[in-house]
Amino acid sequence: MPTDADARQILIDARKTFLNDLFSDCELKLKTTTMLGVLGWMTKDIASIKSNMSSMGGRPSSTTSSPTAR
């Protein structure tokens, strides 16, 4: 049975793979208002992930600490 850390890593890897597959053949052209919407969505997603991890007793990694972390 995988540990909590293993399970979190599996979810992180699956999300990366999904996003790579989703946008691999796309050429995105974003306007300023569209980009603000995307950034807002990403911020909410990061907050939700951190909240879910906290409720599971985990600690967010440095990549989920802030929307600009990388």
C-alpha positions in Angstrom: 0.0 0.0 0.0 1.5 3.4 -1.0 2.2 6.0 1.7 0.5 9.4 1.7 3.7 10.9 0.2 3.6 8.3 -2.6 -0.1 9.0 -3.2 0.5 12.7 -3.4 3.4 12.2 -5.8 1.2 10.0 -8.0 -1.4 12.7 -8.1 1.2 15.4 -9.0 2.6 13.2 -11.7 -0.8 12.4 -13.1 -1.8 16.1 -13.2 1.5 17.0 -15.0 0.9 14.3 -17.6 -2.7 15.4 -18.1 -1.7 19.0 -18.7 1.2 18.0 -21.0 -1.2 15.8 -23.0 -3.9 18.5 -23.0 -1.7 21.3 -24.4 1.1 19.4 -26.2 -0.3 20.2 -29.7 -1.8 23.6 -28.9 -0.7 27.0 -29.8 -2.2 29.3 -27.1 -2.7 32.9 -27.7 -4.0 34.6 -24.6 -5.3 38.1 -24.3 -4.7 40.0 -21.0 -8.2 39.5 -19.6 -8.0 35.8 -20.5 -4.7 35.5 -18.8 -6.1 37.1 -15.6 -8.9 34.6 -15.6 -6.5 31.7 -16.0 -4.3 33.0 -13.2 -7.3 33.4 -11.0 -8.4 29.9 -11.7 -4.9 28.6 -11.0 -4.7 30.5 -7.7 -8.1 29.0 -6.6 -6.8 25.5 -7.7 -3.6 25.9 -5.7 -5.6 27.0 -2.6 -7.9 24.1 -2.9 -5.0 21.6 -3.2 -3.3 23.1 -0.1 -6.6 23.0 1.8 -7.2 19.3 0.8 -3.6 18.4 1.8 -4.0 20.1 5.2 -7.2 18.3 5.9 -5.4 15.0 5.1 -2.6 16.0 7.5 0.0 16.6 4.8 2.2 19.6 4.1 2.1 21.3 0.7 5.3 21.1 -1.3 7.2 24.2 -2.3 5.6 24.0 -5.8 2.2 24.5 -4.3 3.3 27.2 -1.8 2.6 30.1 -4.2 1.3 30.6 -7.7 4.7 31.9 -8.8 6.9 29.2 -7.2 9.0 27.2 -9.6 
